[in-house]
Amino acid sequence: MERKNVFYRSFILLLIISLGIIPALTGISLAEEREIPESFKHLFSCNETITLNEIVEINNQLEDSNDILISGNVNFEDGKAVNLGISKGYPAIMWVYQENPFPTDYGMVMTDGVHILQDDSFVFSIPVDKLDEGKFVAYIFYGIPKESMQNSMMTGKIEFFNGISEEEFKDQKYELMNRILGVDDIKRLQLESIEKSQSIKLQNMCYN
C-alpha cells in the first residue's frame, strides 16, 4: 500500500510540474512557453481593457501651476469593456500611490473619477503642486476599482516622477539599501523583485 501511495504522489507531482503550476521547481517556467489552450481562450481577451497614452505635463495658466495629464481610452467590443463585460456608461477611476525608495512601500495620495467621452477616451489632470517629490504609480480602472485588479490586463498602470528623475530615485533607493542591508540581502531582494515581475506576467497570460 505504501509503495502504491508513493507512486501516486510521484505521478501527481510530475503532472503538476508538466502543467507549469510550480514554476520554481523547473527553473524556467513551462507556463511561459505554453500557448493558451483553445478551450480557455473564450474566457478572456489578450487585449487590454484600458490603453494609456504617454504622460504630458502642461502649464495651467488659470492656476499658475503645472498639471500632469494622464489620458487614454477604454476598449470596447460589442458595446462591452474588453475583459470586464461591462457596458458603456461607467466612469474611469484613478488611484495614485507614492512609492517610498526603501523599504518599498506605497501610500495612496489621491483618487479621482472622470466621465468617458463619446470616443471612449478620458483625461485625468493632476496638479504638480499637490504632489510631493518622488515616484508615483497611477492605476486606471473602468467601473468599480478593485485592488486585486491592479496588475492585470483589466487595469491601466503608469509610473511617473515629480521633482526627481528616475535615476535620482534609484540612487536614493540603493543608498538606503546599502546603509541598512548587507550585500547578500540586497541580492536576495533584487532576485525577489525579478521573480515578482515574472509572476505578474504569468498571471496576465498575455505578453511577449
Buried (B, 14 or more C-beta within 10 A) or exposed (E): EEEEEEEEEEEEEEEEBEEBEEBEEBEEBBBEEEEEEEEEEEEBBEEBBBBBBEBEEEEEEEEEEBBBBBBBBBBBEEEEBBBBEBEEEBBBBBBBBBBBBBEEEEEEBBEBEBEBEEEBBBEBEBEBEEBEEBBBBBBBBBBEBEEEBBBBBBBBEBEBBBEBEEEBBEEBBEEBBEEEBEEEEBEEBEEEEEEEEBEEBBEBBEEE
